[in-house]
């Protein structure tokens, strides 16, 4: 069963954000650079308002849809900050399209109602996990830009039309390290304080297994880069594998429960 959104305000804010994201995604050439930035900023603000209302409004919910929506918003936040330092970073249209898709997914699949009796520490645990999603998603976006830059170099295109390859590589692995640190904190909190957070002992379910596999993959990548200088396509493939495993850990398991098995918990 697809759970309907409990709040008309969430629906209104979400639809407004999706429309605002669609404008720079499909009409960037007509808006110009300044117009696209303004439209994306408006969409980002409406997206943030929808997220805040969804988590703190009349009937707060959480599931794979909101998790993806928050992740997309975090990636767009990173982009907005980086754009101030690196004006040549040009992925506005792609990120706007992903933002619109993420907002619509959160509207169609808003997740389950958060339990009032849950631990007061649970939101912090969820925030750590989603933040690790966002940072690793930003790393994946930068890895994609690295691949595009490498292709441009091989084709002999203008090497000054985008961010330098070494800069992209450095930023990519900074995001990997930051995401790995938060993922480590999330896993440790879940293992050590599961009784407090969820009212039960830690268990090796699908979410835990995929999370630990992701942690091991990212740990191997960071150690290999530090000790053996791993870089290039092999390192990027390991990043993609670790990010995919983490995606399957929560988003994948919640998608199966909420959509495939039609269960809220």
N, C-alpha and C positions, 0 to 999 in steps of 0.2 A: 504494500500500500504506500503510495506517495503521500506524505504528510503535508497538509495545507499549512500555510503560514498562519500563526495565531493572531497576527496583528495587521490591520489594514495600513497602519503607519509604516511598518516594515515593507509591505508590498509597494506602497507609494514611493518610499525612498529608494527601494531597490530598482523599480522600473525607471525612475528618474535618473539614477546613476547609470543604468544600462544604456539608456538613450543618450546620455551625455558622453559615455565612452564611445558609442557608435559613431558620433559625429567626427572626431579626429581619426577614427579607424577607417572610415570610408570616404571622407571628404577633406583630407589633409591638404591636398593640392589646391583646393579652392579657398581654404581658410588662410593659408600662409602660415609661417612659423609662429607669429604672435597669436593668431587666432587658434591654432592647434594647441598651443601651450595653455591658453585661457580655458578652452573646452576641457582639456585633460585635467586641469586644476579643479574645475567645477565638478567633474566626474569623481575625482579623488575625494573631494569634500563630501559629496553626497554618499559615496561608498562608505566613508568613515562614519557618517551619521547613521546609515543603515546598519552597520556592524554594531555600533554602540547601542542602538535601540534594540537590535536582536538579542544582545547579551544582557542588557540592563532594563529592558522594557517590561511590559505587563506580564508576558509569558516567555521568559528567556529560553532559548533552544540552542542545541549544539549537535553537530553531526558532520558527515563528510562534506556536505555542501558549504556550510559556514566555514569549515576548516580551509577548504580551497579558496573561498572568498577572502578570508583574512590573509592567506598566503599571497594571493594576487595583490592585495592592497599593500602588503609589506614590500613586495618586489617593486611596485610603482613608487613607493616612498623612497626606496633605495635609488631608483632611477632619478627621481626629482632632486635628490641630494647630489648625486654624482653629476647630473647635468650642469650644476652650478660650476663644478670644477673642470668638467670635460664637455664643453659645448658641442664637440664633434660626435658625441654619443647619439646615434640616431636609431632608436627602436620604438619611437612613440606610437606609430600606427599598430605595430604588432602587440605591444603591451596594452594598448587601449582595447583591441579586439579580445585579448585574453581577459581583461578586466570585465568587459561586458558579459562574456561567457560565464565567468566565475560568479558574478552577481546573479545572473539568471539561474544558475544551478542552485545557489543558496535559496532562491525563492521557491523553486520547484521541490527541492529536497532540504527543508529547513532543519531536519534532525528531530531529536527527541527533547522533551521538556527537561530542563535541568532540575534535579531533585533539591528541594528546599533544605532537606536534612543532610545534604552532602557536606563534607568537611569544608571549612572556610579556606583551607589551603589548596583545595582542588582547582579553583580558578588560576592560582599561580602555577600549578603543575601543568595545566592546559596551556597557559601562556608560554611557558618555557618550551613545550613541545611544538606549538604553532610557530614560535619565533625561530626554532631550528628549521622547520619546514621553509619559512620565508627566506632565511639566509642561504640555505642550500638551493632553493629555487633561484635566488639571485646568482649563485655560483653557476648554476646550469645555464642561465641566460648569458652570462659572460663567457662561458665555455662555447656556447653557440656563436657568439660574436668572434671568439678566437678562430673558430673554424671558418667563418666568413672572411676574416682578415687573411688567413692563410691561403684561401682560394684566390683572393684578389691578388696576393703577392705572386702566386703561381701563374696567374693569367696576365701578369704585368700591368695591372690596373694602378691607378693613382694611389700610392701608399700613404698620402697625406689626407685622404678624404675621410678617414675614420680614426679611431683610437689606435695608438701604436700597439703592436702585438705583445711586446713585453709588458706593457702597462696592463693590458687585458689579462695576461697570464698572472701577473702579480695580484691584481684585484680578485681574480677567480679564486685563488688559493687562500686569500685572506678571508673570503666569505666561507670557503670550505672549513677553515680552522674555526671561525666563529660559530658556524652551525654545528660543528663537531663538539665544541665545548658545551653548547646548550643542550645538544642531544645527550651528552654524557651526564649532565646535571639532571635531565629529565629521567633517564634510565635509573640513575642512583636514587632519586627521590621515589620512583615507583617501586624499586626493589626494597628499599629500606623502610619506607613509610606507607606501604600499600594498605596496611590495616587502618591507618589514620585517614588516608585519602579516599579509599573505596570500601572500607569496612570489611575487608577480606585479605587474606595473605596473597603475596605475589604468586602468580601462576603462569606457566609457560603456554599461553594461548598463541594464536596466530599473530596477534599484534606484538607480543613480546618477542617471538622468534624472529619476525621480520625486522623489528627494531634493532635487535642485537646483531643480526646479520649485516644490517646497514652500518652499524657502529664499527663492526670488524672491518668491513670494506673500506670505510673512510679512514679508519686508523691505519690500515695497511697503506693506503694512498699517501697519507701525510708522512708516515715513517719512510716510505720509499722515496718520496720527493726530498725529504730532509737528508737521508743517509746515502741514497743512491742517485739522486738527481733525476728522478722520473719526471718526464714532461711529455708534451706532444699528445698524439692520438691515444696512446695506451693509457696515459694518466687521465685523459678526458673520459675514456670509456669506463674507467673505474669510478670516476665521479658520477657518471650517468647511472651505473649499476647501483651505487650506494644510494643515490637519490630515488631511484625506482623502488628499491627495497623499502626505504622509509615511506614512500608514497603508499605502498601496499600495506604497511604496518597499520596505520590508522585509517586513512581514507579508503583503502581497499577493503579492510575488514568491515568498516561501517557501511560501505556501499553494499556489500553482500548482505549484512543484517537488515538494513533499511529498505533496500530495493529488491534484491533477489529473494531473500527469505521473508521479507515483509514484516520484520520485527523491529521494534524500537530499541531494544536493549541487547 
